[in-house]
Amino acid sequence: MDAADLSIPLPANEPVLAFLPGSPERQTLRRRLAELKDRPVDIPGFINGREVRTGSTVEIHPPHELSRTLGVFHSCGPAEAEFAINAAVAARHDWARTPLPQRAEVFLKAADLLAGPWRDTLNAATMLGQSKSAHQAEIDSACELIDFLRFNVHFAERIHADQPFSPAGVHNSMEYRPLEGFVLAVSPFNFTSIAGNLPTAPAIMGNTVVWKPARTATLSAYFIYKLLAEAGLPDGVINLVVGPGAELGDCVLRSPYLAGLHFTGSVGTFQHMWRTIGANIAGYRAYPRIVGETGGKDFIIAHTSADLAALSTAIVRGAFEYQGQKCSAASRVYIPDTLWDELKDRLLADLGRIRMGPVEDFGNFVNAVIDRKAYDRIVSYIARARQSPDAEIIAGGGYCDDEGYFIEPTVILAAQPDYRSMREEIFGPVVTIYVYPAGGFPEALRLVDRTSPFALTGAIFAQDRAAIAEAADALLDAAGNFYINDKPTGAVVGQQPFGGGRSSGTNDKAGSYLNLLRWTSPRTLKETFDPATDFGYPFMQPDD
């Protein structure tokens, strides 16, 4: 395909709706929330474009309203996984040969549909199924997913346009083939946009996909698939199966046609999948591409020159938006002792204004955590802190599961920099603060770097430019996304490509062309217009 044939529009980030009182978007979203609550859905698997109902159903309940049933999904097993693999392998032939502009039309149409008539549906499904506020759903399931679809098409165009040099008498070209086989996309519960990006990014590059979303995000995954189908996605290009990870994942990972893994989730699951791929390596048709983002223990460190109002706001938003269930959430904070008293007062005053409750009340800043397993794990950290001589709960610490999985925004003050909640990923509304001597900024930077095995996001708050430069250098390997005077969450597609190293993943940068490159297997073509007709070279001629 000639890159000159491409005519893909230049993308721009989707504007975020504010949902102000009385606004049209607030009214239509509330209407769609009521509709989804009152009309339970029966969610099948989707394999080769067909609805697959196994009869083994699992109920879906809002994490903040456990008594309500939003619908059921049909749990898939090894038989459905094999069906999905075969469908993806069969669909590859035609999809791989579909020119990029035609593939792009599907995803650009999906983006336009999501920006228009589908916006309320994806937002409402995310709010109800994953307990996100209107704002958190809007920046995720609407804006970020729209951005992924539009920018990834643009990145694909840039990649295809990158062609090698051709000297006189030769034409060189590069074909950006899809991988030989299918891609397994395993998506998390916490971001609908990631759930949409993991299968569609490889598909934009011509790959076919078996997609296993998180059980707790099945409602929004269902609507993503229906959106793509309405946009014209051909049968078999993306095959949606929901079920037990061990049954589905291990079955798919054994297939000789596995060409890639696009993953976001826990460290343990990713390492298990990597080990399984390694154990099966001799059985694959090609070495699978492994792309994964696995979490973080994300930091904020303040210098003595930090702006306290900005710092307090960053801690509250960075730690407690979406109940801290972001791989980028601020979960450990380092404050110089000269700032601590004033910051503490500001922080406690800010936290005192936070309301917690169901997503339908737009005045609530905090909603419920995702499920019983998460609730019990987070509560265990709070309970241990209450009993530890090395920790003090200075805000929050309350929790209740009578109606939903609610946990108050909780702040732990650690007496030791290596206290457990400073080191381990909690993935909930808990942040731990360590107060360091004001003259010990260099040592505090070393603590940040060595305390956690993760390296996803982090932030420095300082007005002193020398301190900012010192932190950026000392923390070079501690975060793949580094923020200066801003919270460590909220990466925007095309602006802050996202990913980290160490135990946080392979740092393949979703939201940039770098991720798209992972889903292509280039072929170099050379055409010679005047080929040699004699094997001899000039150097072989005899001396005079």
HELIX and SHEET records of a PDB file:
HELIX    1   1 ALA A    3  ASP A    5  5                                   3    
HELIX    2   2 PRO A   24  ASP A   38  1                                  15    
HELIX    3   3 PRO A   78  ALA A   96  1                                  19    
HELIX    4   4 LEU A  100  ALA A  115  1                                  16    
HELIX    5   5 ARG A  119  GLN A  130  1                                  12    
HELIX    6   6 ALA A  134  ALA A  137  1                                   4    
HELIX    7   7 GLU A  138  GLU A  144  3                                   7    
HELIX    8   8 LEU A  145  ALA A  161  1                                  17    
HELIX    9   9 THR A  192  ILE A  204  1                                  13    
HELIX   10  10 ARG A  215  ALA A  217  5                                   3    
HELIX   11  11 THR A  218  GLU A  230  1                                  13    
HELIX   12  12 GLY A  245  LEU A  253  1                                   9    
HELIX   13  13 VAL A  267  ALA A  279  1                                  13    
HELIX   14  14 ILE A  281  GLY A  283  5                                   3    
HELIX   15  15 LEU A  308  PHE A  320  1                                  13    
HELIX   16  16 GLU A  321  GLY A  324  5                                   4    
HELIX   17  17 ASP A  337  GLY A  352  1                                  16    
HELIX   18  18 ARG A  372  GLN A  387  1                                  16    
HELIX   19  19 ARG A  420  ARG A  423  1                                   4    
HELIX   20  20 ALA A  438  GLY A  440  5                                   3    
HELIX   21  21 PHE A  441  THR A  451  1                                  11    
HELIX   22  22 ARG A  465  ALA A  474  1                                  10    
HELIX   23  23 TYR A  513  LEU A  517  1                                   5    
HELIX   24  24 PRO A  538  MET A  540  5                                   3    
SHEET    1   A 3 VAL A  41  ILE A  43  0                                        
SHEET    2   A 3 GLY A  71  HIS A  74  1                                        
SHEET    3   A 3 THR A  57  ILE A  60 -1                                        
SHEET    1   B 2 GLY A  45  ILE A  47  0                                        
SHEET    2   B 2 ARG A  50  VAL A  52 -1                                        
SHEET    1   C 2 VAL A 170  PRO A 178  0                                        
SHEET    2   C 2 THR A 520  THR A 528 -1                                        
SHEET    1   D 5 ILE A 238  LEU A 240  0                                        
SHEET    2   D 5 THR A 208  LYS A 212  1                                        
SHEET    3   D 5 PHE A 182  VAL A 186  1                                        
SHEET    4   D 5 LEU A 258  THR A 264  1                                        
SHEET    5   D 5 ARG A 289  GLU A 293  1                                        
SHEET    1   E 7 ALA A 391  ALA A 395  0                                        
SHEET    2   E 7 THR A 410  ALA A 414 -1                                        
SHEET    3   E 7 VAL A 430  TYR A 436  1                                        
SHEET    4   E 7 ALA A 330  PRO A 336  1                                        
SHEET    5   E 7 ASP A 298  ALA A 302  1                                        
SHEET    6   E 7 THR A 457  PHE A 461  1                                        
SHEET    7   E 7 ASN A 481  ILE A 484  1                                        
SHEET    1   F 2 TYR A 399  CYS A 400  0                                        
SHEET    2   F 2 PHE A 406  ILE A 407 -1                                        
SHEET    1   G 2 PHE A 454  ALA A 455  0                                        
SHEET    2   G 2 GLY A 501  ARG A 502 -1                                        
END                                                                             
